[in-house]
Amino acid sequence: MSGNLDAVIHAPNRLQICCMLAGVSTIDFATLREALDVSESVLSKHIKTLEEAGYLTVSKSPSDGRVRTWTSLTGAGRKALKGHLAALKAMMAGVPEA
């Protein structure tokens, strides 16, 4: 996959989710929603797409009387992100600086 863009990750919000998760073990739903500045329904759809591709896992845990949703990248997700970023870098290598 290192030479091809990944259509699942390529959408800007999903790319940002993956990049945010690449540096940590987990991020909660509210933090992602605020960082992306999207509605809960939009974020849920992006998370579902990544989860169905096997790139993301979702877990829920109680906190202060509420249930919090946590997300994390899977090994396959990390590999796909690395390949996607490599493909972007390869594309950018031929672009002259402005």
N, C-alpha and C positions, 0 to 999 in steps of 0.2 A: 504493500500500500504506500510505500515511501515516495513513489513518483506521481501519485494521483491525489487530487483533492477528495476529501470525504464529504459526500453530500449531506450526511446526517449532521456532521459537525459544522459545516460551512455556514449555515445561517448565523448571522451576527450574534444573536442572543445565545444560541447554543455554543458558539465558539467562546463567548465570554464566560459562560458557565463553566465550560471545560477548563479554560485558562485559570479561572479563579480556584477551581478545585485541584488543579495540578500542584499547587504549592502547599496544600493542607490535606489533612485526612478527611475532614467533614466540614460542611457549611450548612447552617440551618436555612430553611425556606425563606424566612423573613429577611435575612441578610441578603440572599440572592435577589429577592423581589426589590428591595431598596436599591441595591447596587445597579440593577438593570433598569430600574424605574418603569416597571411593567405591572400590570394587574395580576392578581392571583391566578386568574384563569389562563392568561397568556403564559405565565411561568409554568403552571401545571402542564400545559400542552408540550412545552419544550422539554420539561423533565421527563414526561411520559415517552416522548420520542427517543430521548437518549437512553432511557431505561429499557425500552423495547429493543433497541439496538445492542443492548448488553454493555453499554458504556458507563452506566450510572446505576448505583443502588440507592434505594430509598429506605429509610428506617424511621420509626416513630417512637418517641419516648415521652413519658409524662414529665411535666415541668410546671411548677406553680399552679397546679390544678388544671392545666391545659396539656394538650398533646402537641409536642413540637415535631416537625418533620425535618429530618437530616438527610443530606445527600452526600455521596462520595463517588469518586471515579473508580471504576474497576480496572483491573490490569489491562483488559482489552480496550477500555476507554483511554487509558494513558498511552497505550501503543498507537491507537488510532489518532489521538491528538498529536503525538510526536510525528507520525507520518504526514498528517495534514499540514503541520507547521513546516516540515521539511519541503513539502511540495510548494507551499507559499514562498518560502525562501528561494527555492530554485526558480520560480517564476520571476521573482523580484531581481534576481542576479542579472538578468538581461536588460533591466530598465535603467536608462541613464538618469543620473541625478539632475534635478531641475536647477 
